[in-house]
Amino acid sequence: MPRSKQYLIDDLSMKESWRLFKIMSEVVDGFETLNDIGPAVSVFGSARIKPEEPLYKQTEQLSAKLAEAGFSVITGGGPGLMEAGNKGAKEAGGESIGLHIHLPLEQGANEFVDVRCDFRYFFIRKLMFIKYAMAYVAMPGGYGTLDELSEALVLIQTKRIRPFPIVLIGTEFWGPLVDWFKERLVRDGFCREEDLDLFRVTDDIDEAVGHIKRHVIL
């Protein structure tokens, strides 16, 4: 009869043990690389948007205004709206930071990144977004954008981190999701109505930057 593995440490094979060292190495590298960056805003959005599309230009403008307001801009370091975020910050004279993730189908880091970190593990990358950002801005995006957004909302809701401004750009894009929050989550008791105050939805870049400036002391 096989011996049961009563304790978690019994399940750690040699391969899993080495993976722990890789995880620790990524955490240390991230802390060392990002330790000296200035006050920063994390900007999220789709990797699939092309430079000629309006959302790309809007994200460029947003990041430029954040840079002009004294903020560094952190993105996922990839193409699409991540590239637009880095480009806008860099060309406005701000600090442009990319937290690049290695994926089988992911393109390389964009050319507008000044400070770059590379990750294999999503959860470590999300830790760096949270640890070094004083605010979040979510442009329209897919599962990755939703993942990063919900991570911040949960951590603030459960008081694991200090509250910080979260802005969703695009009322047409985010509006149906917010309506669902109200009509299902709040109505059915899965979250409180005041939890909807954890974020702001707008189409106005100046309003977004102004909201962040009012709530973040540089």
C-alpha positions as CSV (number, residue, x, y, z in Angstrom):
1,M,0.0,0.0,0.0
2,P,1.6,3.3,-1.0
3,R,2.6,5.8,1.7
4,S,0.3,8.8,1.8
5,K,1.9,12.2,1.5
6,Q,0.5,14.0,4.5
7,Y,2.5,17.2,4.3
8,L,2.9,19.6,1.4
9,I,6.7,19.4,1.5
10,D,6.4,15.7,0.7
11,D,5.0,16.6,-2.7
12,L,8.1,18.7,-3.6
13,S,10.1,16.7,-6.2
14,M,13.6,17.8,-7.2
15,K,12.2,19.4,-10.3
16,E,9.7,21.4,-8.2
17,S,12.4,22.4,-5.8
18,W,14.5,23.9,-8.6
19,R,11.4,25.8,-9.8
20,L,11.2,27.5,-6.4
21,F,14.7,28.9,-6.9
22,K,13.6,30.2,-10.4
23,I,10.6,31.9,-8.8
24,M,12.8,33.4,-6.1
25,S,15.3,34.6,-8.7
26,E,12.5,36.4,-10.7
27,V,11.3,38.1,-7.6
28,V,14.8,39.3,-6.6
29,D,15.6,40.5,-10.2
30,G,12.3,42.4,-10.3
31,F,12.9,44.1,-7.0
32,E,16.4,45.0,-7.9
33,T,15.5,46.3,-11.4
34,L,12.5,48.4,-10.3
35,N,13.7,49.6,-7.0
36,D,14.8,53.0,-8.2
37,I,12.0,53.9,-10.6
38,G,9.9,57.0,-9.9
39,P,6.2,57.2,-9.0
40,A,4.5,55.1,-11.6
41,V,1.2,54.3,-13.2
42,S,0.5,50.9,-14.7
43,V,-1.2,51.0,-18.0
44,F,-2.9,47.9,-19.4
45,G,-4.6,47.1,-22.7
46,S,-4.8,44.8,-25.7
47,A,-1.7,43.6,-27.5
48,R,-3.7,43.3,-30.7
49,I,-4.2,47.0,-31.5
50,K,-2.3,48.4,-34.4
51,P,-0.5,51.7,-34.4
52,E,-3.0,53.2,-36.9
53,E,-6.0,52.5,-34.7
54,P,-7.6,55.3,-32.6
55,L,-7.1,53.3,-29.3
56,Y,-3.3,53.2,-30.0
57,K,-3.2,57.0,-30.4
58,Q,-5.4,57.6,-27.3
59,T,-3.1,55.4,-25.2
60,E,0.0,57.3,-26.5
61,Q,-1.7,60.6,-25.5
62,L,-2.6,59.2,-22.1
63,S,0.9,58.1,-21.3
64,A,2.4,61.3,-22.5
65,K,0.1,63.3,-20.1
66,L,1.0,60.9,-17.3
67,A,4.7,61.5,-18.0
68,E,4.2,65.2,-18.2
69,A,2.5,65.0,-14.8
70,G,5.6,63.4,-13.3
71,F,4.7,59.7,-13.5
72,S,6.7,56.8,-14.9
73,V,4.6,54.5,-17.0
74,I,4.6,50.7,-16.6
75,T,3.2,48.4,-19.2
76,G,3.5,44.7,-20.1
77,G,6.3,45.7,-22.5
78,G,4.7,44.0,-25.5
79,P,3.0,45.3,-28.7
80,G,-0.3,47.0,-29.2
81,L,-1.5,49.3,-26.4
82,M,1.5,48.3,-24.3
83,E,3.7,49.7,-27.0
84,A,1.6,52.8,-27.2
85,G,1.9,53.3,-23.5
86,N,5.7,53.0,-23.6
87,K,6.0,55.2,-26.7
88,G,3.9,58.0,-25.3
89,A,5.8,58.1,-22.0
90,K,9.3,57.9,-23.7
91,E,8.6,60.6,-26.3
92,A,7.2,62.9,-23.6
93,G,10.5,62.6,-21.7
94,G,9.2,60.2,-19.1
95,E,10.4,56.9,-17.8
96,S,9.1,54.0,-19.8
97,I,9.0,50.6,-18.1
98,G,8.1,47.2,-19.6
99,L,7.4,44.0,-17.6
100,H,7.8,41.5,-20.5
101,I,6.3,38.0,-20.2
102,H,7.7,35.0,-22.1
103,L,4.9,33.2,-23.9
104,P,5.0,30.7,-26.8
105,L,3.0,33.0,-29.1
106,E,3.9,36.4,-27.6
107,Q,5.9,38.9,-29.7
108,G,9.1,40.4,-28.2
109,A,9.3,43.5,-26.1
110,N,8.6,46.8,-27.9
111,E,11.4,49.3,-28.7
112,F,10.2,52.1,-26.5
113,V,11.1,50.4,-23.2
114,D,13.8,52.1,-21.1
115,V,13.6,49.8,-18.1
116,R,12.9,46.2,-18.8
117,C,12.1,43.1,-16.7
118,D,11.5,39.7,-18.1
119,F,9.2,37.1,-16.5
120,R,8.2,33.5,-17.0
121,Y,5.6,33.5,-14.3
122,F,2.4,35.7,-14.5
123,F,1.9,35.9,-10.7
124,I,5.4,37.4,-10.2
125,R,4.8,39.9,-13.0
126,K,1.4,40.9,-11.4
127,L,3.2,41.4,-8.1
128,M,5.6,43.9,-9.7
129,F,2.7,45.8,-11.3
130,I,1.0,46.1,-7.9
131,K,4.1,46.8,-5.9
132,Y,5.5,49.6,-8.1
133,A,2.3,51.3,-9.3
134,M,0.5,54.2,-7.5
135,A,-2.4,53.9,-9.9
136,Y,-3.9,51.6,-12.6
137,V,-5.3,52.6,-16.0
138,A,-7.1,49.9,-18.0
139,M,-7.6,50.5,-21.7
140,P,-9.8,48.1,-23.6
141,G,-8.3,44.6,-23.7
142,G,-8.8,40.9,-23.3
143,Y,-8.3,38.3,-20.7
144,G,-4.9,39.6,-19.6
145,T,-6.3,43.1,-19.0
146,L,-9.2,41.7,-17.1
147,D,-6.9,39.5,-15.0
148,E,-4.7,42.5,-14.0
149,L,-7.7,44.7,-13.3
150,S,-9.5,42.1,-11.1
151,E,-6.2,41.4,-9.2
152,A,-6.0,45.0,-8.1
153,L,-9.8,45.2,-7.3
154,V,-9.6,42.1,-5.1
155,L,-6.5,43.2,-3.2
156,I,-8.0,46.6,-2.5
157,Q,-11.4,45.2,-1.6
158,T,-9.9,42.8,0.8
159,K,-7.5,45.4,2.2
160,R,-4.4,43.5,1.3
161,I,-3.0,46.7,-0.3
162,R,-3.6,50.4,0.2
163,P,-6.4,51.8,-2.1
164,F,-5.1,53.5,-5.2
165,P,-6.9,55.1,-8.2
166,I,-8.1,52.7,-10.9
167,V,-9.4,54.2,-14.1
168,L,-11.1,52.4,-16.9
169,I,-10.9,54.2,-20.2
170,G,-13.8,53.7,-22.6
171,T,-17.4,53.9,-21.5
172,E,-18.7,52.0,-24.5
173,F,-16.2,49.1,-23.8
174,W,-16.4,48.9,-20.0
175,G,-20.0,50.1,-19.6
176,P,-21.7,46.7,-20.2
177,L,-19.3,45.1,-17.7
178,V,-20.0,47.7,-15.0
179,D,-23.8,47.3,-15.7
180,W,-23.4,43.5,-15.1
181,F,-21.5,44.3,-11.8
182,K,-24.5,46.4,-10.7
183,E,-27.3,44.1,-12.0
184,R,-25.8,40.8,-10.9
185,L,-22.9,41.1,-8.4
186,V,-24.5,43.9,-6.3
187,R,-28.1,42.8,-6.7
188,D,-27.3,39.2,-5.9
189,G,-25.2,40.1,-2.9
190,F,-21.8,39.0,-4.3
191,C,-20.3,42.4,-3.7
192,R,-21.3,45.7,-2.0
193,E,-22.5,48.7,-3.9
194,E,-19.6,50.7,-2.4
195,D,-17.2,48.3,-4.1
196,L,-18.1,50.0,-7.4
197,D,-16.4,53.1,-6.0
198,L,-13.0,51.3,-6.3
199,F,-12.8,52.4,-9.9
200,R,-13.8,55.2,-12.3
201,V,-14.9,54.9,-15.9
202,T,-14.3,57.7,-18.3
203,D,-13.6,58.6,-22.0
204,D,-11.7,61.7,-21.0
205,I,-7.9,61.4,-20.7
206,D,-7.5,64.7,-18.9
207,E,-10.2,63.5,-16.4
208,A,-8.3,60.2,-15.9
209,V,-4.9,61.9,-15.3
210,G,-6.6,64.6,-13.1
211,H,-8.2,61.9,-11.0
212,I,-4.9,60.2,-10.5
213,K,-3.1,63.4,-9.6
214,R,-5.8,64.3,-7.0
215,H,-5.3,61.0,-5.2
216,V,-1.6,60.4,-5.5
217,I,0.9,62.6,-3.7
218,L,4.2,62.9,-5.6
